[in-house]
C-alpha cells in the first residue's frame, strides 16, 4: 500500500520533493473549489440550506438512539437484513460471514470511506475473496496498491501518464497511451466483466432515512446500480451518523452535497434502496467504530455532521500543497484532522497542526462544521495530553511569555536581526526547521522600523 508516514510533516516533505506535482495538485483542487463557489452562488438560499442541514444534523445526533431504532424497524419491515457493528473488526467479521454464507469469491465494491476506515479490502483479500473497486478513481489507486488521497477524487494525485502506465501493466492497454477517453473505455470494458461475474456487491451509504428504512448512494458513474442490481447479494456499509429523520430532508442534503463536492447541481445518479429485489438479499451494516465516543465530546461532536463532500480539502492551502497521502488517517484534509485525534490522539497528534487556521474550511462546509475551531482545540489537547515535540512545547511557552512582554519581544527582535546578518551556513543549520528546505531573503527593514516610518507619514 501507499507509504504510511508517522507525521504529516514527514509526508508533506516527501510530497514537496516534486514541485511540479505540488503546483498542478494545488491548481486542480482550487479549480474544483472555484466550481463549488460558482454553483453555490447561483442559489440565493444557499446559506439557508446550510443552516437547515446543520440543524437537521444536530437534531439527528441528539436523538440518534431513537432514529437508529426507527430505521432498523422500518428496514426490517422492508425485508432488509440489519446488522450492528461496534467497531471495525466486528464490521469486517459481519461482512465476511455474509459472503461466506453465500460462498462468495468475487465482490464488486463502490466508493466507501467507511470500508477504507475499517480496512475491509485487505481483510477479505486475506480470506480468498477478490474485491474490485468499481469507482474509476478507486480502481486506479487499487491497481497502484495505494490508499485514496481524497474522499471524492481518490486519484487526484496521479497524472494521466501515470494512469496510462498503470493500465498498460494491468489492463493491457497500449504502451504510452494516456488519452483519458481511451483509458476510460478500457476501464469500462475491464469493469463490465467484473460486474457480470460478481457474486456480491458492497456499497457505502450517503444518507439513510429513519422514517422509511431506506438509504441513498450518490455516484457519477452508475457503478452502484450496476453492482447492486446484477449481484444476488447487496451489502451496504454505513456509519451511524449518516442517518437523517425524514425523506423531506433529503432534498436539502442532495443539493448541498453535489455542489460542495464537484460544483454539479446534483450527482449523475442518486440511487435509492428500500427493499431487496425479488430473489435477492439486501443487508445493511450499521457501524459505530468510535462515533458514539465522538458524540460524547461536546467540543467535537459537530464533526459528525460531515457528509463527505471534500470541500474542506479543496480549499485547504495545506492539503492542496501536501497531498492526501501525507496525512496519517484514512480521511485526509481538515475533516480528517478533527476526526482522527478522537481515534488515537498520539498517533495522529501532528494532524491538528496541519492547518493555517485560516477558517476557509469552515466557510465552505455545507453543514457548518466549525473545523478550524476544533483544530485549535485539538492542538490544546495534544499539547496537554501527549509528549508531542517537547522542544516545540518549551518554545511555545517561551514565545507566549515573550509576546506578553513588549520589552522582551523587542529585545528578541533586535537579537534576531543581528543573527540574520550572520553567515547563511550558521543560520540555516539542522536545528532550523524553517530553513531545511529553502532560504528566506533577509528583509530590507524590520516590521517595527516600517511601522514607525509609515506611522509618521500618516500623522502628517
C-alpha positions in Angstrom: 0.0 0.0 0.0 1.0 3.7 -0.2 3.6 4.7 2.4 2.2 5.4 5.9 4.1 8.3 7.4 4.5 8.8 11.1 3.7 12.5 10.9 2.1 14.9 8.5 5.3 16.9 8.3 7.2 13.8 7.1 4.6 13.1 4.4 4.4 16.7 3.3 8.1 16.9 2.9 8.1 13.9 0.6 5.3 15.2 -1.5 7.0 18.6 -1.9 10.1 16.9 -3.4 8.3 17.2 -6.7 7.4 20.9 -7.2 5.6 20.3 -10.5 3.2 17.8 -8.8 2.6 20.3 -6.0 1.8 23.0 -8.5 -0.7 21.1 -10.5 -2.3 19.4 -7.5 -2.8 22.8 -6.0 -4.3 24.2 -9.2 -6.5 21.2 -9.8 -8.1 21.3 -6.4 -8.5 25.1 -6.5 -10.3 24.7 -9.8 -12.8 22.4 -8.1 -13.2 24.9 -5.3 -14.0 27.6 -7.8 -16.6 25.4 -9.4 -18.2 24.9 -6.0 -18.3 28.7 -5.5 -20.0 29.3 -8.8 -22.6 26.6 -8.2 -23.2 27.8 -4.6 -23.6 31.5 -5.6 -26.2 30.5 -8.2 -28.6 29.6 -5.4 -29.9 32.6 -3.4 -30.9 30.3 -0.5 -27.5 28.6 -0.2 -26.8 29.9 3.3 -30.3 29.0 4.4 -29.8 25.4 3.1 -26.5 25.2 5.1 -28.3 26.3 8.2 -31.2 23.8 7.7 -28.7 21.0 7.1 -26.7 21.9 10.2 -29.9 22.0 12.4 -31.2 18.7 11.0 -27.8 17.0 11.8 -27.8 18.5 15.3 -31.3 17.1 15.9 -30.5 13.7 14.4 -27.3 13.3 16.5 -29.1 14.5 19.7 -31.7 11.8 19.2 -29.6 9.2 17.4 -30.7 6.2 19.5 -34.4 6.9 18.7 -33.7 7.3 14.9 -31.5 4.2 14.7 -34.2 2.1 16.3 -36.8 3.6 13.9 -34.6 2.9 11.0 -33.9 -0.7 12.0 -37.7 -1.3 12.5 -38.6 0.1 9.1 -35.7 -1.5 7.3 -36.6 -4.9 8.7 -40.2 -4.4 7.7 -39.0 -3.8 4.1 -37.2 -7.2 4.1 -33.7 -5.7 4.7 -31.2 -7.6 7.0 -29.9 -5.2 9.6 -26.6 -5.7 11.4 -24.8 -3.8 14.1 -21.1 -3.4 14.4 -19.4 -1.7 17.4 -16.0 -1.4 15.7 -14.0 -2.1 12.5 -13.2 -5.7 13.5 -16.9 -6.5 14.1 -17.9 -4.8 10.8 -15.3 -6.9 8.8 -16.4 -10.1 10.5 -20.1 -9.4 9.7 -19.4 -8.7 6.1 -17.2 -11.8 5.8 -19.8 -14.0 7.4 -22.5 -12.9 4.9 -20.1 -13.5 2.0 -19.0 -16.9 3.4 -22.6 -18.0 3.9 -23.2 -17.4 0.1 -19.9 -18.9 -0.9 -18.9 -15.6 -2.5 -15.5 -15.3 -4.2 -15.9 -12.2 -6.3 -17.1 -8.9 -5.0 -17.6 -5.5 -6.7 -17.5 -2.5 -4.4 -18.4 1.1 -4.8 -16.7 4.0 -3.1 -16.9 3.8 0.7 -14.7 5.6 3.1 -16.1 3.6 5.9 -14.8 0.3 4.4 -11.4 2.1 3.9 -11.6 3.1 7.6 -12.3 -0.5 8.6 -9.6 -2.0 6.3 -12.2 -4.3 4.7 -10.4 -4.9 1.3 -7.3 -6.5 2.8 -9.4 -8.3 5.3 -11.4 -10.0 2.6 -8.4 -10.5 0.3 -6.6 -12.4 3.1 -9.6 -14.8 3.2 -9.6 -15.6 -0.5 -12.2 -13.1 -1.7 -11.4 -10.8 -4.6 -12.7 -7.3 -4.1 -12.8 -5.0 -7.1 -13.3 -1.3 -6.5 -15.6 -0.1 -9.4 -15.3 3.7 -9.0 -12.8 4.6 -11.6 -10.6 6.7 -9.3 -10.8 4.0 -6.6 -9.9 1.3 -9.1 -6.8 3.4 -10.2 -5.5 3.6 -6.6 -6.3 -0.1 -6.0 -4.3 -1.2 -9.0 -1.5 1.1 -7.8 -1.7 -0.5 -4.4 -2.4 2.8 -2.7 -5.0 4.4 -0.5 -7.3 7.1 -1.8 -5.7 10.6 -1.4 -9.1 12.4 -1.5 -12.5 11.3 -0.4 -14.2 12.4 -3.6 -11.3 12.4 -6.1 -9.3 9.4 -4.9 -6.7 9.5 -7.7 -6.3 13.3 -7.9 -2.6 12.9 -7.1 -1.9 10.9 -10.3 -1.3 12.3 -13.8 -2.9 10.8 -16.8 0.5 9.5 -18.0 0.9 7.6 -14.7 -2.6 6.1 -15.1 -1.7 5.1 -18.7 1.4 3.2 -17.4 -0.8 1.5 -14.7 -3.4 0.4 -17.2 -0.8 -0.9 -19.6 0.6 -3.0 -16.8 -2.8 -4.3 -15.5 -5.3 -3.9 -18.3 -3.1 -4.4 -21.3 -3.7 -1.0 -22.9 -1.3 0.4 -25.5 2.1 1.3 -24.1 2.4 5.1 -23.7 -1.3 5.7 -24.2 -2.6 8.5 -21.9 -5.7 9.8 -23.7 -8.4 10.0 -20.9 -11.2 8.8 -23.3 -9.2 5.8 -24.4 -8.3 4.9 -20.8 -11.8 5.3 -19.6 -13.1 3.0 -22.3 -10.5 0.4 -21.3 -11.6 0.7 -17.7 -15.2 0.3 -18.6 -14.5 -2.9 -20.6 -12.4 -4.3 -17.7 -15.1 -3.5 -15.1 -18.0 -4.8 -17.1 -16.6 -8.3 -16.9 -16.2 -7.9 -13.1 -19.8 -6.7 -12.7 -21.1 -9.7 -14.7 -19.1 -12.2 -12.7 -19.7 -10.7 -9.2 -21.3 -12.9 -6.5 -22.0 -9.9 -4.3 -21.9 -6.1 -4.3 -20.7 -3.9 -1.4 -21.6 -0.2 -1.3 -21.3 2.7 1.0 -24.2 4.9 2.1 -24.5 8.7 1.7 -27.8 9.2 3.6 -30.2 6.9 5.4 -33.8 7.9 6.3 -35.2 6.8 9.6 -38.9 7.1 8.7 -38.6 4.8 5.6 -35.8 2.5 6.5 -34.3 3.3 3.1 -30.9 4.7 2.1 -29.3 6.7 -0.8 -26.0 6.2 -2.5 -24.7 9.1 -4.8 -22.4 8.4 -7.7 -21.4 9.9 -11.1 -20.6 6.6 -12.8 -23.6 4.3 -12.2 -21.4 1.7 -10.7 -23.6 1.3 -7.6 -26.6 0.5 -9.7 -24.6 -2.0 -11.9 -23.3 -3.8 -8.8 -26.4 -3.8 -6.7 -28.8 -4.8 -9.5 -26.6 -7.6 -11.1 -25.3 -9.3 -7.9 -27.6 -11.6 -5.9 -26.3 -10.1 -2.6 -26.0 -6.4 -1.8 -24.3 -5.3 1.4 -24.4 -1.6 2.4 -21.9 -0.4 5.0 -22.9 2.7 6.9 -21.6 4.9 9.7 -24.4 5.5 12.2 -24.0 9.3 11.8 -25.4 9.1 8.2 -28.9 9.0 9.5 -31.5 11.7 8.9 -35.1 11.7 10.2 -37.3 12.3 7.2 -37.5 12.0 3.4 -38.2 15.7 3.2 -34.7 16.4 4.5 -33.1 14.5 1.6 -33.5 17.3 -0.9 -31.6 19.7 1.2 -28.6 17.4 1.6 -28.6 16.3 -2.0 -28.4 19.9 -3.2 -25.6 20.7 -0.8 -23.6 17.5 -1.4 -23.0 17.7 -5.2 -22.4 21.4 -5.3 -19.9 21.3 -2.5 -18.1 18.3 -3.9 -17.7 19.0 -7.6 -19.8 22.0 -8.4 -22.6 19.9 -10.0 -26.2 20.7 -9.4 -26.7 17.1 -8.4 -24.8 13.8 -8.8 -25.5 11.9 -12.1 -27.0 9.0 -10.1 -28.8 9.3 -6.7 -29.7 5.6 -6.1 -32.5 4.9 -3.6 -32.7 1.5 -1.9 -35.6 0.4 0.2 -36.0 -3.4 -0.2 -34.3 -6.3 -1.9 -35.2 -7.2 -5.4 -37.1 -10.5 -5.8 -34.9 -13.5 -5.2 -32.1 -11.3 -3.8 -30.8 -10.2 -0.4 -30.1 -6.7 0.9 -28.0 -6.2 4.0 -27.1 -3.1 5.8 -24.3 -2.9 8.5 -24.6 0.0 10.9 -21.2 0.8 12.2 -20.1 2.8 15.3 -16.3 2.5 15.4 -15.8 5.4 17.7 -18.7 7.6 16.6 -20.6 7.4 19.9 -17.4 8.3 21.7 -17.0 11.4 19.4 -20.7 12.2 20.0 -19.9 12.4 23.7 -17.2 15.1 23.2 -19.1 18.3 23.4 -16.4 20.4 21.6 -16.1 17.9 18.8 -19.4 16.2 18.3 -20.3 18.6 15.4 -17.6 16.8 13.3 -20.2 14.0 12.9 -22.2 16.4 10.7 -19.8 15.6 7.9 -21.4 14.5 4.6 -18.0 13.6 3.0 -18.1 16.2 0.2 -14.4 17.0 0.3 -14.9 20.8 0.1 -12.6 21.5 3.0 -9.8 19.6 1.3 -10.3 21.5 -2.0 -9.9 24.9 -0.2 -7.3 24.0 2.3 -3.8 25.5 1.4 -2.1 22.8 3.4 -3.9 19.9 1.9 -3.5 21.2 -1.6 0.2 21.6 -1.2 1.0 18.4 0.8 -1.3 15.8 -0.8 -3.7 13.4 0.9 -1.1 10.6 1.5 0.8 12.9 3.9 -2.0 12.5 6.4 -1.8 9.7 9.0 -5.5 8.9 8.9 -7.8 7.3 6.3 -9.7 10.5 5.8 -7.2 13.3 4.9 -7.5 17.1 5.0 -9.1 19.3 7.6 -12.1 17.0 8.4 -9.7 14.1 8.9 -7.6 16.2 11.2 -10.5 16.7 13.6 -11.8 13.1 13.4 -8.5 11.3 13.7 -7.4 12.5 17.2 -10.5 11.0 18.7 -9.4 7.6 17.3 -5.8 7.8 18.5 -4.5 11.1 19.9 -0.9 10.2 20.0 -0.7 8.5 16.5 -2.5 11.5 14.8 -1.1 14.2 17.0 0.5 16.0 14.0 -2.7 16.5 12.1 -4.3 19.3 14.0 -1.2 21.3 13.3 -1.5 20.8 9.5 -3.5 24.0 9.2 -3.1 27.7 9.0 -6.3 28.1 11.0 -7.5 30.5 8.2 -11.1 29.3 8.6 -11.7 28.6 4.9 -12.6 25.0 5.6 -15.4 26.2 8.0 -16.6 28.8 5.5 -17.2 26.2 2.7 -18.5 23.3 4.8 -22.1 22.7 3.7 -23.2 21.5 7.2 -21.4 24.3 9.0 -18.8 22.3 11.0 -16.6 24.7 12.9 -13.5 22.9 11.6 -10.8 25.5 12.3 -12.1 26.0 15.9 -11.9 22.2 16.5 -8.4 22.1 15.1 -7.3 24.7 17.6 -9.0 22.8 20.5 -7.3 19.5 19.4 -4.0 21.3 19.4 -4.6 22.3 23.0 -5.4 18.7 23.9 -2.4 17.4 22.0 0.0 19.7 23.9 -1.6 18.9 27.2 -2.0 15.1 27.0 0.8 13.9 24.8 4.6 14.2 24.6 4.3 16.0 21.2 7.6 17.5 20.3 8.9 18.6 23.7 11.1 21.2 22.0 8.0 22.8 20.5 6.2 22.8 23.8 9.0 24.6 25.5 9.4 27.0 22.6 5.7 27.9 22.6 5.8 28.6 26.4 8.7 30.9 25.9 7.0 32.5 22.9 3.9 33.1 25.0 5.9 34.9 27.7 7.8 36.9 25.1 4.6 38.1 23.3 3.1 39.0 26.7 6.1 41.3 27.4 6.7 44.2 24.9 10.2 44.8 26.2 11.2 41.1 25.9 9.6 40.9 22.5 11.5 43.9 21.2 14.7 42.5 22.6 14.2 39.2 20.8 13.6 41.1 17.6 16.8 43.0 17.9 18.8 39.8 18.7 17.1 38.1 15.7 18.2 40.9 13.4 21.8 40.5 14.4 21.7 36.8 13.7 20.1 37.4 10.3 23.3 39.3 9.2 25.4 36.3 10.1 26.8 33.6 7.8 24.0 31.7 5.9 25.5 28.3 6.9 25.2 29.4 10.6 21.6 30.4 10.2 20.4 27.5 8.1 21.6 24.6 10.2 19.9 21.4 11.0 18.2 22.9 14.1 16.3 25.5 12.0 13.2 23.6 10.9 12.0 26.7 8.9 15.2 26.6 6.8 15.6 22.9 6.0 14.0 23.2 2.5 14.6 26.8 1.5 16.3 30.0 2.4 14.3 33.2 3.1 15.7 36.5 1.9 17.0 39.0 4.5 14.4 41.7 4.9 15.5 45.2 3.9 14.0 46.6 7.1 12.2 45.3 10.2 8.4 45.5 10.6 8.9 47.7 13.6 11.0 50.2 11.5 8.5 50.0 8.7 5.6 50.7 11.0 7.2 53.7 12.7 8.1 55.2 9.4 4.6 54.8 8.0 3.0 55.9 11.2 4.9 59.2 10.9 3.7 59.6 7.3 0.1 59.0 8.3 0.4 61.5 11.1 1.3 64.2 8.6 
